[in-house]
């Protein structure tokens, strides 16, 4: 089920892949994040083929009946950087861009640090 926005003119449905691509791009641009970790078979296929997949390491779960989404982001961070600061900055940026560009509310953003790159 996609993110759905309803207004007096009708409905707008935004696919989870489109939301995930935006979130992946925004998250990967944050200082301290050096990689996005794939969690699905589709992510692994893109990695093998060698194509860019901005939704890699992002899971979007629509919240039924209220136009909001839950977002899980799986990342690798750089050694020596405050993980707390990187996570807080990522959460703030993702919330802002999803709300501003797509018009969707964000209920939760969960940042999962899967590794530290030295």
C-alpha positions in Angstrom: 0.0 0.0 0.0 1.5 3.3 -1.0 1.6 6.6 0.9 -1.7 8.3 0.1 -2.6 12.0 0.4 -6.2 13.0 0.2 -7.5 16.5 -0.4 -10.6 18.2 -1.9 -9.4 17.5 -5.5 -8.8 13.8 -5.1 -6.1 11.3 -4.0 -2.3 11.2 -4.6 -0.7 7.8 -4.2 3.1 7.6 -3.8 4.8 4.3 -4.3 7.0 3.0 -1.5 9.9 2.7 -3.9 9.7 6.4 -4.8 9.7 7.3 -1.1 12.6 4.9 -0.4 14.6 6.4 -3.3 14.2 9.9 -1.8 15.0 8.7 1.7 18.1 6.8 0.5 19.4 9.8 -1.4 18.8 12.2 1.6 20.4 9.8 4.1 23.5 9.1 2.0 24.2 12.8 1.7 24.5 13.2 5.5 27.9 13.8 7.0 29.3 10.6 8.6 27.3 8.1 6.6 29.6 6.2 4.3 27.3 3.5 3.0 23.7 2.2 2.9 23.3 -1.5 3.7 21.0 -3.6 1.6 18.4 -5.7 3.4 16.4 -7.2 0.6 17.0 -9.6 -2.3 16.3 -6.7 -4.7 19.2 -4.7 -3.0 21.6 -7.6 -3.5 20.6 -8.0 -7.2 21.3 -4.3 -7.8 24.7 -4.7 -6.0 25.6 -7.7 -8.2 24.6 -6.0 -11.4 26.5 -2.8 -10.4 23.7 -0.3 -10.9 22.9 2.6 -8.5 19.9 1.9 -6.3 19.0 4.9 -4.1 16.5 2.9 -2.1 19.1 0.4 -0.9 19.1 0.1 2.8 15.7 1.8 3.2 12.4 0.2 4.3 9.2 2.2 4.1 6.1 1.1 5.9 2.9 3.0 5.3 0.7 3.7 8.3 -2.8 2.9 7.3 -5.5 5.5 7.0 -3.5 8.6 8.1 -1.0 9.5 5.3 2.0 8.8 7.4 5.0 6.4 6.9 7.5 4.6 9.2 11.0 4.6 7.8 13.9 2.2 8.7 17.4 3.1 7.4 20.3 0.7 7.5 23.7 2.5 7.4 27.4 2.2 7.9 29.0 5.2 9.6 32.6 6.6 9.6 34.9 5.8 12.5 35.4 8.7 14.9 32.1 10.4 14.2 29.4 10.7 16.9 26.8 8.1 16.0 24.2 10.0 18.0 24.8 13.2 16.1 24.8 11.4 12.7 21.5 9.6 13.5 19.8 12.8 14.8 20.9 14.7 11.7 19.7 11.9 9.4 16.3 11.7 11.2 15.8 15.4 11.0 16.7 15.6 7.3 14.6 12.6 6.3 11.6 14.0 8.1 12.0 17.4 6.5 12.4 16.2 2.9 9.7 13.5 3.0 7.2 16.1 4.4 8.4 19.0 2.2 8.8 17.2 -1.2 6.2 14.5 -0.9 3.7 16.0 1.5 3.7 12.8 3.7 3.9 12.8 7.4 6.6 10.7 9.0 5.6 8.9 12.2 9.0 7.2 12.9 12.5 7.2 11.5 14.7 4.4 12.8 18.4 4.5 12.0 20.1 1.1 12.3 23.9 1.4 12.4 25.1 -1.9 10.8 28.8 -1.1 10.7 31.6 1.4 11.3 34.2 2.0 8.6 37.7 2.7 9.7 
